[in-house]
Amino acid sequence: MIKIYYQSPSMINASHITKRILLSAGLILFSFAAGAQQIRKATLGLRAGGSVSNIVVQSTGQIGSPQYFGPYNAAKSFFIAGDLEYKVGNSLGIVTGLSFIGKGSESAIASGDNTKFFVVQVPVNVVKDFHVGKQTLFAGAGSYVSYIVAGMKKDPNHVPNDVRTLRIFPEDDLLLRVDAGLHVMAGLKFSSRFKVQAGYDYGLVKILRAYYGNWLFSRALTVGLGYQIRK
């Protein structure tokens, strides 16, 4: 049984970070809406592809056994997303939407010791288009908030070939449900309908409570193909 040790004085409250990110995203949206002469009709699109994610371990230097939590190798999964883009001018826009992404990691120490979870994620990005001939390059940055909806851990050191659901609630269990952080994206629109897009999530929330002085943060890279439904 995994036992979680608390370090309340040094914890960063996940909801506090999430509120800051939501406030920043709201200010970005408000600033562009207030400064824009006209916000054009939203563009709706769909994307799907693969994800490569990992869990980063940061230690506070306390004496303990961090072996259970690392080091980690990247885990592969998939994602599907719906995008909503609001154009502000000819080459600037705000992109948000809803994504379902597989995240997690694979232990570099114990073969088959894998942790995977799925999140529903809402990003908000400011995106700039760069027109190159008939094609368009784009890049953007912003933030995201995600919520873990399901997860499982395969722990062969516990029981061979045993797959068990991660305990997420109540608060003294394994993972926090809410994650939030920074997001960057870039891609290529190679027709009026299709695009290739890559994105990177840099988690800022400690998704695991303190355990022997170790903290876990989520990182994820997504690459996929998008289709514009409505212009």
Stockholm file with secondary structure:
# STOCKHOLM 1.0

chainA/1-231         MIKIYYQSPSMINASHITKRILLSAGLILFSFAAGAQQIRKATLGLRAGGSVSNIVVQSTGQIGSPQYFGPYNAAKSFFIAGDLEYKVGNSLGIVTGLSFIGKGSESAIASGDNTKFFVVQVPVNVVKDFHVGKQTLFAGAGSYVSYIVAGMKKDPNHVPNDVRTLRIFPEDDLLLRVDAGLHVMAGLKFSSRFKVQAGYDYGLVKILRAYYGNWLFSRALTVGLGYQIRK
#=GR chainA/1-231 SS CCCCCCCGGGCCCHHHHHHHHHHHHHHHHHHHHHHCSCBCCCEEEEEEEEEEEEEEEEECCCSSCCGGGCCEECEEEEEEEEEEEEEETTTEEEEEEEEEEEEEEEESSSTTCEEEEEEEEEEEEEEEEEEETTEEEEEEEEEEEEEEEEEEEECTTTSTTCEEECCCCSTTSSBCSEEEEEEEEEEEECSSSEEEEEEEEEECSCCBCCBTTEEEEEEEEEEEEEEEEEC
#=GC SS_cons         CCCCCCCGGGCCCHHHHHHHHHHHHHHHHHHHHHHCSCBCCCEEEEEEEEEEEEEEEEECCCSSCCGGGCCEECEEEEEEEEEEEEEETTTEEEEEEEEEEEEEEEESSSTTCEEEEEEEEEEEEEEEEEEETTEEEEEEEEEEEEEEEEEEEECTTTSTTCEEECCCCSTTSSBCSEEEEEEEEEEEECSSSEEEEEEEEEECSCCBCCBTTEEEEEEEEEEEEEEEEEC
//
